[in-house]
Amino acid sequence: MSEPVGLLFEIIGYIARSPSAKVNPYNLIYFILNYFFIITTPVFLSAGIYTILSALIHRLRKEHSILPPKLILWIFITSDAIATVMQIAGAALIGVKQTMRQDPTPTD
């Protein structure tokens, strides 16, 4: 179920990228839609992969894994969610700088 959601988010992200490139690259709404959907897509696609991995470990016996399958699933999904939040926060900071027509690269 997570794969169709991920693919839909990818399509929406690239649709939002088109007007950003053609109309106005400094429009904050296009930037937010573009980055939000493209950055959150891998979480949904990875969740599907992790679910399959968890099911395989469960079916092939737990002797092939140090951790229980459900714990592996939650560790991977939590890690992906945290990484995605950090990427969205970084994209938001870049978007604010670009909207104010400032250089988003760090000056340190």
N, C-alpha and C positions, 0 to 999 in steps of 0.2 A: 504493500500500500504506500510505502514511502517513496518508491521510485517514480510513480506517476506525479506525485506532488513535487518532487525534485525536478522532473522534466518540465512541468508547468512553470515552476519558478524560473528555470533557465530561459524559457521562451519569453516570459514577461520581462526578465532582465534585459534580454537583447532587444526586445521591442522598445523598451525605455531608452536603450543606448542610441538607437537610431535618431530620434529627434534631438538628443543631446549633441550628437555629432553634426547634424545638418542645420538645426535651427539656432541654438544658443548653448555653447558648451559651459557657460557660467550660470545656467539655470539650476538652482538648488534642487528643485523637485525632480528633474530628470536625473540628476546625479544620485540623489538618495534612492530613487526607485531602481536605477541601474545597479548600484553597488549592493543594496540590500538583497535583491533577488539573486544576483549572481554569487554573492558571498554565502548566502544561506543554503543555496542548492546542494553543495557537497555534504552538508549535515544529513540531509534526507537520503541522499544516495549512499552515503557511508552507513547509515543506520540499517539499510537493507542488507548491506554486505555483512555487518556485524551480527545481524539476526541470523543470517545463513550460517556464519561461523559458529555461533552459539549452538544452533541446531545440529551442526555436524559434530561438534565436540560431544554433545549429549548422545548422539546416535553411535558414535565411534568409541564410546566409553570414555570416561573421565580420566583414564590412565594416561592419555596422551596430552593432558593439560594439567598444569600445576594448580590453576584456579578453577572454581566452578564456572560453568558456562554463563549463568546469569550475572555473575560478578564481572566477567570479562565484558559482557554486553554493556553493563552500566558504566564501567570504567571508560570504555571507548566512546560511548555516547556523551558522557559528561565531559570528557576531554575535548571532543569536537564542539560541544556547545560553548565551552569556555573560550576556545580559540576563535570561534565565530563571533562571540560578543566582543572580543578584543579587536578583531578585524573591522567590525562595524563601527566601533568607537574610533579607530584610526581613520576610517573612511569619512566619518562625520567631521573629524577635525580637518581633514583635507578639504572636504566640501565647504566648510565655513570659510577657510582661507581663500579658496577659489572664488566663492561668491563675492568676497570682498576684493577680488582681483589682486590678491597678494600671492607671493611665491610660497607654496606649501612646504618647501624643503626646509629642514632645520638649519638654524643659523649658528648652532654651537660648534 
